Amino acid sequence: MKGLELFSLEGKKALVTGASRGLGRAMAEALARAGADVVCASSQLSGTDETAAVIRVLGRQAWQVAADFSDRNELERMAREAEEKAGQIDILVNNAGTIRRYPAAEYPLEAWDEVLRVNLDAVFFLCQYFGRKMIARRAGKVINVASLLSFSGGILVPAYTASKHGVAGLTKALANEWARYNVQVNAIAPGYFATDNTRALREDPVRSQEILSRIPAGRWGEPPDLAGAVIFLASSASDYVNGHILVVDGGWMAR
């Protein structure tokens, strides 16, 4: 393969979780623009209506599935439904996540459980479910969504931080085992993006300015800024990239 052919996803089927809005929607649409057909997953079936509509306008197939990501039985049902609708899944993007903000000393255990189940347990379950099939085929791409809080502690988000450290570690652990089967497992660590998860930060004038002052690019990220990273990690261009956490942060980590 030469040039742009390395980045083509023609003939590939992707499953993107958390595809209803924000980063997940942007990544699902980017994969479609590169030639993939996409299963759009979220917690509500109607949540991915707009994403699927855009993908179909692009001339690609789009299917919609939904599940409670904190429920393993629901996840298994959703995974089977995705296969029934689309066939084999060549690219898995684990983007679905949640965040709960409380001081650590008062952090509700039910909030801790919910965040860990959605952000980490669901990622492992889906990696395992589809990874087994990728191993059997000797081909596959897994892209997990980590965070800058995979590297630092954050404030008021101990469960989210623990889950995203876990996602980074899981990504490396799976890469160590699956690379020999031509299955690449990597992660994207978005920086500070303008999404629902960061609304509280963006609406705090002091914290927002503190964040902006550290970003060399001088702006919050926008969901389409992830397009190149997800296409790269989903395509043949990254066939010798494994266990990598690709930071897309406008330079935050370099400051």
WODA-V882604 format. One record per residue. RES is the residue in one small letter. SS is DSSP state (alpha for helix, beta for strand, coil for the rest). NEAR is the number of other ideal C-beta (glycine too) atoms within 12 Angstrom. D_FIRST is the distance of its C-alpha to the first C-alpha in whole Angstrom. Layout:
{{RES | SS | NEAR | D_FIRST} {RES | SS | NEAR | D_FIRST}}
This chain:
{{m | coil | 12 | 0} {k | coil | 9 | 4} {g | alpha | 9 | 7} {l | alpha | 16 | 8} {e | alpha | 14 | 6} {l | alpha | 18 | 6} {f | alpha | 29 | 9} {s | coil | 22 | 10} {l | coil | 36 | 13} {e | coil | 22 | 13} {g | coil | 19 | 15} {k | coil | 33 | 16} {k | beta | 36 | 20} {a | beta | 50 | 21} {l | beta | 54 | 25} {v | beta | 51 | 26} {t | beta | 49 | 29} {g | coil | 41 | 32} {a | coil | 47 | 30} {s | coil | 33 | 33} {r | coil | 30 | 33} {g | alpha | 34 | 32} {l | alpha | 45 | 29} {g | alpha | 44 | 28} {r | alpha | 41 | 29} {a | alpha | 39 | 26} {m | alpha | 52 | 24} {a | alpha | 54 | 24} {e | alpha | 38 | 24} {a | alpha | 42 | 21} {l | alpha | 51 | 19} {a | alpha | 40 | 20} {r | alpha | 28 | 19} {a | coil | 35 | 15} {g | coil | 29 | 16} {a | coil | 40 | 18} {d | beta | 34 | 21} {v | beta | 48 | 23} {v | beta | 47 | 27} {c | beta | 50 | 29} {a | beta | 47 | 31} {s | beta | 36 | 34} {s | coil | 31 | 38} {q | coil | 20 | 39} {l | alpha | 21 | 38} {s | alpha | 16 | 39} {g | alpha | 26 | 37} {t | alpha | 36 | 34} {d | alpha | 21 | 35} {e | alpha | 23 | 34} {t | alpha | 41 | 30} {a | alpha | 34 | 30} {a | alpha | 20 | 31} {v | alpha | 25 | 29} {i | alpha | 35 | 26} {r | alpha | 22 | 27} {v | alpha | 15 | 28} {l | coil | 23 | 24} {g | coil | 14 | 24} {r | coil | 32 | 23} {q | coil | 25 | 25} {a | beta | 36 | 27} {w | beta | 33 | 29} {q | beta | 34 | 32} {v | beta | 39 | 34} {a | beta | 30 | 36} {a | coil | 34 | 38} {d | coil | 23 | 40} {f | coil | 40 | 38} {s | coil | 26 | 41} {d | coil | 19 | 41} {r | alpha | 21 | 40} {n | alpha | 15 | 41} {e | alpha | 24 | 40} {l | alpha | 35 | 36} {e | alpha | 22 | 36} {r | alpha | 21 | 37} {m | alpha | 36 | 35} {a | alpha | 35 | 32} {r | alpha | 22 | 33} {e | alpha | 22 | 33} {a | alpha | 38 | 30} {e | alpha | 24 | 29} {e | alpha | 15 | 31} {k | alpha | 24 | 30} {a | alpha | 31 | 26} {g | coil | 19 | 26} {q | coil | 26 | 23} {i | coil | 44 | 22} {d | coil | 37 | 19} {i | beta | 46 | 19} {l | beta | 54 | 23} {v | beta | 50 | 24} {n | beta | 53 | 27} {n | coil | 49 | 29} {a | coil | 51 | 33} {g | coil | 43 | 35} {t | coil | 31 | 39} {i | coil | 32 | 41} {r | coil | 31 | 45} {r | coil | 26 | 47} {y | coil | 20 | 50} {p | coil | 13 | 52} {a | alpha | 20 | 51} {a | alpha | 8 | 54} {e | alpha | 13 | 55} {y | coil | 23 | 51} {p | coil | 17 | 52} {l | alpha | 14 | 51} {e | alpha | 14 | 50} {a | alpha | 27 | 48} {w | alpha | 27 | 46} {d | alpha | 20 | 46} {e | alpha | 27 | 44} {v | alpha | 36 | 41} {l | alpha | 32 | 40} {r | alpha | 29 | 40} {v | alpha | 41 | 38} {n | alpha | 44 | 36} {l | alpha | 39 | 35} {d | alpha | 27 | 37} {a | alpha | 43 | 35} {v | alpha | 42 | 32} {f | alpha | 31 | 32} {f | alpha | 32 | 33} {l | alpha | 46 | 30} {c | alpha | 40 | 28} {q | alpha | 28 | 30} {y | alpha | 28 | 30} {f | alpha | 43 | 26} {g | alpha | 35 | 25} {r | alpha | 23 | 27} {k | alpha | 29 | 25} {m | alpha | 32 | 22} {i | alpha | 23 | 23} {a | alpha | 15 | 24} {r | alpha | 19 | 21} {r | coil | 14 | 19} {a | coil | 24 | 17} {g | beta | 38 | 18} {k | beta | 45 | 18} {v | beta | 53 | 21} {i | beta | 53 | 22} {n | beta | 50 | 26} {v | beta | 51 | 28} {a | coil | 43 | 30} {s | coil | 43 | 32} {l | alpha | 37 | 33} {l | alpha | 38 | 36} {s | alpha | 36 | 34} {f | coil | 22 | 35} {s | coil | 22 | 39} {g | coil | 17 | 42} {g | coil | 27 | 42} {i | coil | 19 | 46} {l | coil | 23 | 47} {v | coil | 33 | 44} {p | alpha | 28 | 44} {a | alpha | 33 | 43} {y | alpha | 38 | 40} {t | alpha | 32 | 39} {a | alpha | 27 | 40} {s | alpha | 41 | 37} {k | alpha | 41 | 35} {h | alpha | 30 | 35} {g | alpha | 32 | 35} {v | alpha | 44 | 32} {a | alpha | 36 | 30} {g | alpha | 25 | 32} {l | alpha | 37 | 31} {t | alpha | 42 | 27} {k | alpha | 25 | 27} {a | alpha | 24 | 29} {l | alpha | 38 | 27} {a | alpha | 34 | 24} {n | alpha | 16 | 26} {e | alpha | 22 | 27} {w | alpha | 34 | 23} {a | alpha | 28 | 21} {r | alpha | 14 | 21} {y | alpha | 23 | 21} {n | coil | 22 | 17} {v | beta | 35 | 19} {q | beta | 38 | 18} {v | beta | 46 | 21} {n | beta | 44 | 22} {a | beta | 44 | 24} {i | beta | 46 | 25} {a | beta | 35 | 28} {p | beta | 43 | 29} {g | coil | 40 | 32} {y | coil | 40 | 35} {f | beta | 38 | 34} {a | coil | 28 | 36} {t | coil | 31 | 36} {d | alpha | 21 | 39} {n | alpha | 36 | 39} {t | alpha | 32 | 40} {r | alpha | 18 | 42} {a | alpha | 18 | 45} {l | alpha | 29 | 44} {r | alpha | 23 | 43} {e | coil | 12 | 47} {d | coil | 17 | 48} {p | alpha | 11 | 49} {v | alpha | 12 | 49} {r | alpha | 21 | 46} {s | alpha | 21 | 44} {q | alpha | 16 | 45} {e | alpha | 17 | 45} {i | alpha | 31 | 41} {l | alpha | 27 | 40} {s | alpha | 16 | 42} {r | alpha | 24 | 39} {i | coil | 27 | 36} {p | coil | 15 | 35} {a | coil | 22 | 33} {g | coil | 16 | 37} {r | coil | 22 | 36} {w | coil | 27 | 35} {g | beta | 35 | 32} {e | coil | 22 | 31} {p | alpha | 34 | 29} {p | alpha | 23 | 26} {d | alpha | 28 | 26} {l | alpha | 39 | 24} {a | alpha | 27 | 21} {g | alpha | 23 | 18} {a | alpha | 38 | 19} {v | alpha | 49 | 19} {i | alpha | 37 | 16} {f | alpha | 32 | 14} {l | alpha | 45 | 16} {a | alpha | 47 | 15} {s | coil | 34 | 11} {s | alpha | 30 | 9} {a | alpha | 26 | 9} {s | alpha | 32 | 12} {d | coil | 21 | 12} {y | coil | 14 | 14} {v | coil | 26 | 17} {n | coil | 30 | 20} {g | coil | 28 | 23} {h | coil | 26 | 23} {i | beta | 35 | 25} {l | beta | 32 | 23} {v | beta | 29 | 26} {v | beta | 37 | 26} {d | coil | 34 | 30} {g | coil | 27 | 30} {g | coil | 19 | 31} {w | alpha | 30 | 34} {m | alpha | 23 | 33} {a | alpha | 12 | 33} {r | coil | 18 | 36}}
